[in-house]
Amino acid sequence: MINQHESIFLGMIGLLLGPILATILLIGPIGLERNVAVAFGQTEFVEVRVRPGDTVWELVAEHYQGERPIRAVIEDVRNYNNLQDLNLYPGQVICLPV
């Protein structure tokens, strides 16, 4: 049986852990988006379906209108799209900042 002091202690633990757990659960899915938005300095993206002969460099140059150096944006695109290298394949869909 739980006495009054244990009950108060468990209530306090719940009050402390509840917001922490909620924060962890909410930050998980949004954390990546926020980091990408900061990395690109943008919040808008476009999905592009790769055509034969397309390169990351050409696609970024065609779609990106920001001020950052294109090499930095290409590296961000590679990381955001989990590309192991810069090889693209026809039909592949990648996200680019606009």
Secondary structure, 3 states (H helix, E strand, C coil): CCCHHHHHHHHHHHHHHHHHHHHHHHHHHHHHHHHHHHHHCCCCEEEEECCCCCCHHHHHHHHCCCCCCHHHHHHHHHHHCCCCCCCCCCCCEEEEEC
